[in-house]
Amino acid sequence: MRLKINMCNSFKTLLIFIALIASQTVHGKDYIVEMIFFANMQGGNESVHISNRAVIPNLEGAMVLNDSSTNGFIALDADIFQLSDKAKALNNSGNYRVLKHIAWLQPGLAKEEAIAVRIHAGKNYKDEFKERSFAQASFSDLQAPINHPVNELDGTVKIVLGRFLHLYTDLVYRKTFTISSGDAFGRNRVLADFPIKSHRKMRSKTLHYIDHPYLGILIEIRPIDE
């Protein structure tokens, strides 16, 4: 049974390699994007003003990564990861909790052609904060309301190729806080949304760190032809 599993994994890796080569011929220069999103368990100031106002990231046109190739975007398996030791160290530190470790192949696209990638991870707060699951819905959804997830981390990231590589984030990180008096629903906890909208110029083959009091992001972008 172990031999069969290893053979399947090797075959899948071979298919990914073939897809990488084929994608290069269609799009020109392609990149592997590897990202680690992690919660800072010690971060933030509990005494800051907390708002329960929902923040909804713009998900329009975002790419949902899966095993199939769409517009040159391909989700990659964990055996492609090069930052696994860093993810393990973060989890083992006791100060951080890895929410998502992901990698994908994509073409280098100019700003007007770039496609955002959907990111969602971590806890789902929809059972505790049911009213928020409907705030996530679009107008069309409200015709037949759906109990949408309320993810701890949600939003998009977008890689743009110009003279340099650029990373754009449109994310929201959600965290619960204890309050002294109950809210309108009698709860003693509030769910606060922290928007993380940023633009960072990147260098390929260099590990970059994006900092926030509650969320950290590690990202490395590697050209596949070097």
LUMKETI-948279 format. One line per field, with one value per residue: residue number from 1; residue in three letters; chain; x, y, z of N, C-alpha, C in turn. Coordinates in steps of 0.001 Angstrom, whole numbers, plus 500000, padded with zeros to 6 digits. Example, Ala and Ser with C-alpha at 12.3 -4.5 7.8 and 13.67 -1.06 7.14 Angstrom:
// residues 2
pos	1 2
code	ALA SER
unit	A A
nX	513190 512850
nY	494310 497750
nZ	507800 507080
caX	512300 513670
caY	495500 498940
caZ	507800 507140
cX	513200 512900
cY	496700 500030
cZ	507800 507870
This chain:
// residues 226
pos	1 2 3 4 5 6 7 8 9 10 11 12 13 14 15 16 17 18 19 20 21 22 23 24 25 26 27 28 29 30 31 32 33 34 35 36 37 38 39 40 41 42 43 44 45 46 47 48 49 50 51 52 53 54 55 56 57 58 59 60 61 62 63 64 65 66 67 68 69 70 71 72 73 74 75 76 77 78 79 80 81 82 83 84 85 86 87 88 89 90 91 92 93 94 95 96 97 98 99 100 101 102 103 104 105 106 107 108 109 110 111 112 113 114 115 116 117 118 119 120 121 122 123 124 125 126 127 128 129 130 131 132 133 134 135 136 137 138 139 140 141 142 143 144 145 146 147 148 149 150 151 152 153 154 155 156 157 158 159 160 161 162 163 164 165 166 167 168 169 170 171 172 173 174 175 176 177 178 179 180 181 182 183 184 185 186 187 188 189 190 191 192 193 194 195 196 197 198 199 200 201 202 203 204 205 206 207 208 209 210 211 212 213 214 215 216 217 218 219 220 221 222 223 224 225 226
code	MET ARG LEU LYS ILE ASN MET CYS ASN SER PHE LYS THR LEU LEU ILE PHE ILE ALA LEU ILE ALA SER GLN THR VAL HIS GLY LYS ASP TYR ILE VAL GLU MET ILE PHE PHE ALA ASN MET GLN GLY GLY ASN GLU SER VAL HIS ILE SER ASN ARG ALA VAL ILE PRO ASN LEU GLU GLY ALA MET VAL LEU ASN ASP SER SER THR ASN GLY PHE ILE ALA LEU ASP ALA ASP ILE PHE GLN LEU SER ASP LYS ALA LYS ALA LEU ASN ASN SER GLY ASN TYR ARG VAL LEU LYS HIS ILE ALA TRP LEU GLN PRO GLY LEU ALA LYS GLU GLU ALA ILE ALA VAL ARG ILE HIS ALA GLY LYS ASN TYR LYS ASP GLU PHE LYS GLU ARG SER PHE ALA GLN ALA SER PHE SER ASP LEU GLN ALA PRO ILE ASN HIS PRO VAL ASN GLU LEU ASP GLY THR VAL LYS ILE VAL LEU GLY ARG PHE LEU HIS LEU TYR THR ASP LEU VAL TYR ARG LYS THR PHE THR ILE SER SER GLY ASP ALA PHE GLY ARG ASN ARG VAL LEU ALA ASP PHE PRO ILE LYS SER HIS ARG LYS MET ARG SER LYS THR LEU HIS TYR ILE ASP HIS PRO TYR LEU GLY ILE LEU ILE GLU ILE ARG PRO ILE ASP GLU
unit	A A A A A A A A A A A A A A A A A A A A A A A A A A A A A A A A A A A A A A A A A A A A A A A A A A A A A A A A A A A A A A A A A A A A A A A A A A A A A A A A A A A A A A A A A A A A A A A A A A A A A A A A A A A A A A A A A A A A A A A A A A A A A A A A A A A A A A A A A A A A A A A A A A A A A A A A A A A A A A A A A A A A A A A A A A A A A A A A A A A A A A A A A A A A A A A A A A A A A A A A A A A A A A A A A A A A A A A A A A A A A A A A A A
nX	500837 501957 503868 502226 500985 503221 503955 501718 501917 504339 503634 501709 503290 504888 502962 502371 504851 504973 502831 503851 505917 504464 502836 504686 505360 503082 502512 504910 507161 506852 505807 506347 504410 504654 503141 502744 500372 499847 498607 499191 499583 500187 499859 498803 496753 494786 493288 492546 490167 487411 485615 482569 481906 481285 483709 483990 485816 486796 485796 485288 485708 487818 490230 489682 491702 492415 492799 492792 493919 493576 493567 496326 496938 497821 497233 499569 501084 502044 504593 506021 506569 508858 509133 508478 509866 509902 507171 506686 508342 507070 504586 505531 506541 504754 503871 502705 500268 499815 497735 497313 499142 500314 500828 501239 501290 501684 501238 503352 501747 500666 499458 496862 495956 496197 495194 493338 493826 491867 491832 491175 490889 491522 489560 485992 483492 480753 478724 478701 478401 475961 474534 476464 477083 475223 475778 477941 476932 476188 474108 472615 472691 471016 468500 467962 468859 471992 473834 476638 480168 482069 485003 488069 490283 490064 489713 491704 494760 497062 499311 501420 503167 505582 508080 509145 508191 505003 503018 499666 497381 494114 492668 490914 491235 489871 488991 488135 486952 486618 483941 482746 480033 477008 476279 473896 472799 473098 475589 478887 481076 482739 483085 485707 486753 489650 490961 493352 494892 497252 500220 503071 506341 508221 511023 512141 512799 513379 512705 509932 508355 505283 503865 501553 499656 498083 498283 500574 502463 504320 506071 507303 508449 509163 510845 510263 512051 514613
nY	498787 501284 501612 501986 504421 506154 505959 507117 509733 510482 510360 512355 514570 514554 515205 517807 519001 518767 520406 522841 523314 523385 525576 527638 527920 529032 531388 532729 534077 532422 532014 530593 531006 531153 531098 531803 532170 533423 533519 535868 535049 536502 539086 542549 544999 544644 546650 548476 550390 548515 547528 546155 546240 544888 543950 543624 541976 542638 540328 539977 538478 536938 534306 530953 528607 525338 521844 521931 523621 527049 529801 529709 529446 527264 525173 523973 521014 519996 518906 520574 522738 525076 526347 524917 524287 526718 527147 525046 525815 528166 527181 525587 527394 528410 530970 531640 530733 528787 529557 529074 527455 527740 527215 528169 528030 530640 532863 535697 538655 541793 544815 545484 543065 541292 538747 538254 536083 533967 533807 531990 531003 529400 529712 529210 531402 531373 529987 531055 533766 534302 536255 537493 535801 536257 538837 538471 537788 538355 540644 539089 536647 537148 536793 534159 533364 532225 530353 531669 531029 532503 533421 533248 534324 536039 536957 538387 537951 539456 539172 541196 541924 544173 546547 545579 542851 542911 542823 542775 543038 542293 541756 540451 540079 538315 538512 537483 539245 539644 541233 543565 543959 542477 542045 543083 540628 539320 538238 537808 538283 539855 540056 541203 542911 543239 545063 544319 545810 546188 547151 545906 546097 543572 541294 538691 535296 535943 535995 537521 539505 540366 542425 542627 543588 541357 539441 537669 537441 535402 535412 534128 534462 532699 532461 530011 529238 529572
nZ	500000 500760 498774 496562 497189 497188 494500 493306 494273 493075 490391 490294 490880 488592 486649 487457 486929 484143 483513 484378 482513 480134 480635 480668 477973 476943 478421 478803 481124 484142 487578 490817 493598 497007 500139 503605 506038 509227 512576 515164 518330 520558 519921 519470 521204 523872 525005 523113 521146 520164 517386 516195 513582 510446 508048 504660 502325 498901 496692 494061 490944 491837 491852 492628 493868 492712 491803 489058 486067 485451 483441 483540 486232 488812 491482 493851 495213 498587 498448 496864 498375 499851 502181 504408 506791 508085 508548 510305 512436 513257 514206 516286 518059 519914 520060 517719 515231 512504 509872 507177 504658 501527 498018 494627 491025 488666 485862 485050 485246 483930 485564 484657 483801 485848 488180 491077 493891 495830 499335 502188 505540 508744 511799 511750 512311 512112 513528 516103 515629 514055 512654 511184 509099 507159 506500 504911 502482 499008 497042 495237 496523 498642 497690 498061 500900 502158 504508 505000 505437 508101 508013 509834 508560 505553 502101 499457 497553 495298 492626 490774 487816 486931 486381 488637 490823 492387 495313 496221 498820 499921 502506 505381 508813 511478 514883 518169 521069 524569 526238 528708 529151 527895 524363 521794 521372 523694 524127 525494 524039 521297 517781 516039 513113 511206 508699 506171 503979 501606 499777 498388 497162 495587 495593 493552 494553 497150 500584 501973 504506 505858 508162 510892 513753 514547 512565 510522 507487 505410 502384 499367 496093 493254 490190 487739 485847 486636
caX	500000 502836 504470 501202 500816 504383 503879 500681 502463 505341 502930 501077 504364 505260 501930 502561 506043 504585 501980 504718 506607 503460 502375 505735 505328 501895 502468 506206 507753 505921 506339 505735 504148 504452 502760 502317 499587 499848 498060 500073 498819 500547 499840 497699 496498 493418 492585 492184 488733 487030 484361 482019 481480 481788 484514 483819 486810 486305 486095 484827 486675 488946 490489 489688 492687 492112 493738 492769 494580 492702 494328 497725 497068 497760 497539 500682 501070 502981 505960 506658 506862 510235 509084 507856 510578 509473 505814 506806 508921 506029 503629 506187 506983 503760 503441 502052 499459 499724 496366 497321 500402 499805 501703 500614 501952 500910 502033 503594 500738 500654 498425 495533 495582 496434 494026 493450 493649 491065 492455 490320 491522 491329 488292 484739 482721 479351 477795 478623 477963 475124 474135 477565 477114 474383 476463 478899 476240 475980 472690 471967 472536 469932 467251 467820 469982 472824 474610 478017 481183 482675 486351 489036 491034 489342 490062 492465 496098 497262 500685 501487 504512 505940 509538 509359 507000 504248 501977 498540 496505 492814 492336 490365 491500 488828 489432 487131 487359 485641 483444 482242 478572 476540 475895 472459 472367 473385 476896 479942 482215 482490 483973 486252 487369 490812 491330 494783 495049 498627 500942 504483 507224 508879 512141 511995 513732 513672 511614 509404 507492 504296 503566 500328 499602 497415 498508 501832 502483 505592 505858 508457 508050 510306 510684 510479 513077 515937
caY	500000 502453 501759 502531 505837 506881 506012 508097 511061 510764 510609 513665 515556 514593 515955 519213 519462 518919 521599 524017 523525 523783 526923 528565 528166 529826 532674 533347 533847 532002 532085 529873 531872 530369 532006 531299 533123 532930 534397 536217 534757 537468 540412 543478 545633 544306 547829 549371 550428 547390 547717 544922 546527 543883 544382 542646 542173 542553 539005 539926 538017 536249 532925 529928 527619 523915 520972 522171 524838 528072 531014 529533 529293 525859 524907 523037 520141 520326 518489 521688 523781 525283 527074 524039 524394 527965 526922 524178 526608 529076 526405 525057 528489 528710 532360 531807 529611 528842 529464 528504 527370 527510 527574 528002 528524 531612 533677 537085 539452 543230 545212 545460 541670 540472 538087 538039 534709 533925 533220 531884 530026 529587 529365 529669 531968 531559 529447 531968 535084 533910 537415 537876 534932 536863 540052 538068 537458 539389 540942 537947 535602 537484 536290 532861 533494 531060 530534 531759 530960 533751 532916 534025 535064 536001 538026 538049 538481 539583 539385 541998 542026 545391 546543 544688 542138 543637 542084 543545 542247 542816 540712 540821 539127 538435 538070 537709 539931 539603 542554 543554 543854 541718 542795 543055 539237 538757 537584 538576 538377 540585 539662 542412 542724 544093 545026 544317 546198 546650 547014 545722 545748 542324 540755 537248 534422 536573 535823 538787 539396 541428 542411 543228 543176 540072 538513 537753 536773 535139 535159 534011 534297 532111 532158 528572 528967 529908
caZ	500000 500818 497450 495678 497524 496711 493046 492970 494529 492052 489128 490396 490763 487177 485937 487783 486212 482736 483440 484502 481242 479138 480954 480270 476537 476638 479098 479009 482434 485183 488934 491933 494754 498235 501208 504910 506821 510607 513614 516272 519544 521598 519331 519669 522502 524236 525506 522027 520839 519321 516657 515634 512217 509512 506908 503590 501274 497530 496137 492677 489964 492455 491461 493672 493422 492861 491091 487618 485623 484884 483104 483914 487683 489212 492890 493963 496389 499659 498144 496163 499362 500301 503450 505408 508068 508728 509040 511480 513526 513733 515008 517488 518925 520937 519904 516423 514749 511048 509368 505828 503916 500183 496901 493312 489823 487913 484938 485417 484552 484176 486516 484059 483527 487033 488762 492524 494376 497066 500519 503376 506433 510183 512431 511136 513421 511711 514521 517244 515150 512913 511860 510310 507923 506127 506061 503893 501245 498000 496834 494588 497539 499556 497146 498722 501825 502437 505727 504546 506489 508572 508200 510615 507534 504282 501180 498257 497283 493855 492205 489552 487252 486214 486464 489772 491260 493396 496025 496746 499689 500347 503467 506672 509878 512501 516210 519209 522299 525655 526633 530092 529131 526737 523174 521507 521370 525008 524145 526160 523115 520063 516689 515425 511796 510961 507282 505861 502583 501490 498517 498688 496046 495942 494817 493398 495276 498439 501540 502460 505675 506024 509594 511411 515163 514759 511452 509791 506187 504754 500960 498480 494695 492578 488769 487592 484847 487193
cX	500862 503466 503481 501005 501984 504382 502853 501202 503486 504689 502280 502110 504808 504256 502072 503751 505730 503733 502802 505395 505636 502994 503404 505637 504154 502029 503807 506678 506686 506625 505608 505620 503878 504213 502379 501598 499512 499338 499114 499287 499079 500323 498659 497592 495035 492612 492172 490675 488404 485676 483886 481478 482112 482574 484442 484870 486171 486746 485730 485962 487842 489015 490471 490589 492191 493081 493781 493421 493568 493519 495783 497974 496885 498117 498600 500611 502164 504407 506712 507125 508360 510292 508497 508537 510151 508050 505845 507340 507895 505046 504247 506569 506039 503230 502635 501270 499292 498278 496315 498733 500030 500855 500943 501529 501063 501815 502292 502693 500855 499436 497028 495050 495623 495127 494278 493168 492923 491834 491412 490843 491141 489951 487116 483811 481221 478368 477621 478059 477132 474753 475218 477617 476254 474969 477481 478251 476166 474483 471977 471745 471324 468569 466924 468969 470675 473626 476100 478983 481668 484101 487208 489894 490299 489805 490858 493892 496275 498722 500668 502943 504645 507447 509989 508091 506326 503205 500933 497701 495206 492220 491626 490692 490497 489290 488334 487759 486236 485247 482771 480723 478136 476181 474384 471902 472663 474724 477918 481219 481782 483507 484414 486958 488508 491195 492844 494924 496434 499140 502415 505253 508088 510106 511961 513107 514182 512462 511211 508434 506574 503751 502250 500245 499003 497743 499878 501717 503925 505297 507191 507944 509277 510015 511021 511561 514456 516277
cY	501249 502699 502387 504010 506650 507012 507040 509511 511448 511086 511984 514769 515694 515388 517448 519776 519679 520172 522874 524338 524017 525208 527962 528923 529047 531240 533383 533052 533545 531977 531099 530858 530977 531336 531239 532428 532594 533989 534621 536083 535772 538905 541262 544005 545422 545532 548789 549327 549321 547683 546371 545144 545508 544547 543277 542902 542034 541232 538888 539511 537245 534795 532019 528807 526206 523122 521231 523514 525793 529333 530927 529421 527822 525757 523811 522258 520535 519893 519530 522763 523853 526006 526230 524133 525649 527828 526065 524960 527580 528346 525940 526143 528742 530125 532591 530550 529755 528614 528796 528560 526913 527895 527347 528527 529564 532348 535059 537990 540922 543591 545098 544047 540795 539961 537851 536578 534756 533203 533168 530752 530317 529180 529901 530100 532024 531030 530393 533325 534890 535093 537825 537030 535487 538193 539738 537905 538653 539618 539749 536814 535865 537085 534916 532753 532163 531360 530515 531587 532353 533384 533856 534891 534915 537162 537519 538585 538507 539911 540102 542086 543332 545404 545659 543854 542938 542705 543065 542613 543003 541746 541307 539697 539377 537802 538384 538390 539795 541024 542447 543430 543167 542617 542663 541640 538547 538052 538468 538617 539134 540111 540925 542067 543724 544003 545093 544552 546806 546453 546943 545373 544567 542074 539247 536522 535023 536408 537197 538525 540606 541329 543126 542782 541788 539024 538755 536991 536621 534824 535100 533720 533843 531913 530705 528243 529331 528968
cZ	500000 499457 496496 495929 496999 495200 492607 493158 493478 490722 489142 490274 489319 486370 486199 487014 484735 482558 483547 483178 480182 479371 480546 478801 476161 477183 479163 480417 483474 486527 489834 493093 495950 499383 502468 505627 508251 511569 514693 517562 520656 521143 519745 521078 522850 524686 524385 521798 519843 518685 516134 514221 511260 508390 505860 502521 499888 496913 494654 491745 490539 492014 492690 493191 493693 492000 489594 487294 485010 484671 483539 485408 488044 490691 492966 495267 497378 499338 497318 497154 499668 501649 504586 506767 508826 509276 510304 512673 514104 514643 516327 518477 520096 520852 518633 516063 513230 510615 508007 505264 502518 499158 495603 492215 489171 486925 485514 484596 484922 485012 485931 483755 484771 487633 490244 492857 495715 498167 501636 504242 507875 510667 511617 512278 513146 512761 515703 516843 513877 512026 510870 509044 506802 505650 504973 502524 500307 497822 496210 495577 498418 499007 497740 499711 502122 503699 505363 505700 506857 508980 509040 509689 506217 503409 500002 498347 495773 493569 490857 489109 486487 486092 487616 489950 492370 494008 496522 497610 499955 501266 504673 507653 510995 513805 517219 520421 523312 526037 528003 530162 527847 525565 522960 521522 522698 525109 524865 525320 521877 519034 515961 514120 511614 509478 507113 504361 502435 500073 498856 497410 496471 495068 494729 494140 496607 499353 502087 503610 505735 507442 509887 512871 515389 513698 510833 508488 505739 503295 500238 497079 493927 491096 488514 486582 485344 488324
